[in-house]
Structures are given as C-alpha cells and as structure tokens.
Amino acid sequence: MGYQKIFHVFRGQPGFFEKMTNLIKWKNHHIEDVEVNLLLNALKERYGYDFTGYARASLKRRLSALMLDFSVERLSQLIPIVLYDVSAAQKVICGISVPTSDFFRDPKIWAYLRSTILPQLASFPRINIWQAGCGHGEEAYSLAIMLHETGLLKRSRIFSSDINPLFLEQARAGRWPLRNQNYWSDNYKLAGGSADFSDYVVVKNNELAIADELKLQLEFIQHNLVVDDVFKEMQLVVCRNVLIYFGNTLQEHVVLLLARSLERGGYLLLGNGENIVQLSQIHPQLEQLDSSLQLYRKRIGVY
Ligand SMILES: C[S@@+](CC[C@H](N)C(=O)[O-])C[C@H]1O[C@@H](n2cnc3c(N)ncnc32)[C@H](O)[C@@H]1O
C-alpha cells in the first residue's frame, strides 16, 4: 500500500499524525540485504571484523538502531562513514557487538556451578577457564568471586576474551555504573553467595569498582570467535549469550572451537537460551549434563 492510500485510510482517526510519522520512519529505515552485505564487507575489508555469519534478523535490529544514532535514512549511507571515519566505525562495531551482561546473570546456573561443577574441578591441580564474550567483565568477576569463596581462586587462571577492545578496556578497569548494585547483590545471594556482594565491590567516584584481589588470576584478551584459534586444555569454557547472535554455520564453527579448547572431562557452559540443535552431532564428545541447563561435559573415553 502506498503512502497516499494509507493517508486516506488513517485520515481523521485519533493519532493520525503519529501513525504517519512512525510509518514514514519505518519505511525510511527499511534495510535491504544488499546494503547489509556491503556494509559488513566494508567492516571486514577495512578493519578485519567479520560479522557476515551473524543471524540476520537481530543484526538488522541493531543496524536500525545505529541508523537512528547516525541520523541516516538508508543503511548504505553508513558505508562511506565507516570507511573514512575510524571512530564512527568503532561505534558501529560496538553497536553490533552488544556487551549486555550482569553479575551472576541467571543465578540458578551459578548455584549449580557452585554446588556441582566447582567441587569436580577441585580435583585438578590447575584450573584453566576460558570465558568467551566477556563484554564489560561482569561474568568474569562473578567467576572469580565464586572461585574465591570455594577456595579455588589461587590455583585458577581465567582467560576472558572479547572481540571488542573497548569492552576489554572497561572489563580490565572493573568499574560499572552504580544503578545495578542492588540487582547484582540479589543475584549474588540467589546464586548461593556465602558473604555479601558489597564485600567485593567498593563505591569510587560514583561507580562500582571491583576489589583488586579479584583481578589477580584474570587476564583479558582480545579474541575473535569467528577467525581466531582455540585456547588449549581448559577445564571450563563459558560462552554465554554470544552464540544467539550467530547464524547456524557460524554457531557450528564456534561450538567446535569451544569443544576443542576443552580437556577431556572439562565442562562447557552456554547461555540459557542457547539450545543449539544437534550440538552433540556437531561434537559427539559433548554430553549434556541436565536437559534444563546448557551445560555439557567432554567425555573422558576415546571415541
Ligand atoms: C551479550 S554479551 C554476553 C556477555 C556475557 N557472556 C553474558 O552472558 O552476560 C555478548 C558479547 O559477545 C561479544 N562478541 C560478539 N561477537 C564476538 C566474536 N565474534 N568473538 C568474540 N566475542 C564476540 C560481544 O562483544 C559482547 O561483549
């Protein structure tokens, strides 16, 4: 239906102007696949960031938001901007790779880690953990707190990685806005925390800052799951709420990468919503521990 016809349908109805304005905005922000391909190729060729295997529907939602930020009516207008303006490109890259996270996000799985998985890991002389897609570091420090409380932190090493160097910088600093403090404190309790969340964070310059001791066993590393290699001989690999942004082929590639990084008997934890169909077919050595949790173990036997 063209604008003129719609104009006649809605004319005189309540909210007429709002409806027309939203419609014009939506029409102008319609994104064509060819524009997405060209923009993604520009980011890949110029900066080495390959988002071509990401799931299209959610990618388009994030690109739509970026178009509003940059006040452009067509996605293709962003192509020369990212090609010739490095800081604009960085903004687009950040807009595509969303760092949303929380301390002890989905507390039930953290409670399970504490009660069931960490006691198993305690039998290893050294505990190597790869936490992929760390965003601003909330999950990495949640792991550090839990390892500290179970007496395992000193013989653990947590490698936290992300594609985005700006997120890694924030994660290394270990500072977040104050607004989430109560929510994170509740999550910590629900996850079986044995002390008080405020024991691990201090308020500094109107921000929440993590205690320095929790940084000692943590290393933040730039790593791109699309193109970079495995981490070797990990006892636990945590990659939550990252695969949901990927298309099927890329999900398969990344599951293999994560599984190959695990030592036999090691654990792989994915995000709650990441029920990857055929995961055990992608890597037959992975067995799901509990059908209600996205937690897998790499079998010990030879296959
Ligand atoms: C939604 S956050 C997940 C944060 C945390 N794991 C959690 O579950 O709370 C997704 C993170 O994955 C990162 N990411 C996206 N694509 C990536 C890639 N190809 N390689 C590594 N990290 C990636 C993003 O930069 C972002 O920080």
The ligand as a Gaussian input file, in Angstrom:
#p B3LYP/6-31G(d) Opt

LIG

0 1
 C       25.556000     -10.161000      25.268000
 S       27.250000     -10.141000      25.598000
 C       27.424000     -11.537000      26.656000
 C       28.158000     -11.201000      27.926000
 C       28.245000     -12.356000      28.922000
 N       28.849000     -13.512000      28.338000
 C       26.891000     -12.713000      29.477000
 O       26.316000     -13.727000      29.092000
 O       26.376000     -11.972000      30.322000
 C       27.944000     -10.722000      24.069000
 C       29.426000     -10.432000      23.942000
 O       29.943000     -11.224000      22.862000
 C       30.924000     -10.465000      22.202000
 N       31.110000     -10.978000      20.843000
 C       30.302000     -10.812000      19.773000
 N       30.858000     -11.376000      18.688000
 C       32.043000     -11.919000      19.094000
 C       33.069000     -12.626000      18.427000
 N       32.998000     -12.877000      17.125000
 N       34.144000     -13.029000      19.145000
 C       34.227000     -12.752000      20.468000
 N       33.285000     -12.078000      21.161000
 C       32.214000     -11.667000      20.476000
 C       30.356000      -9.043000      22.225000
 O       31.374000      -8.080000      22.014000
 C       29.741000      -8.983000      23.611000
 O       30.634000      -8.460000      24.544000

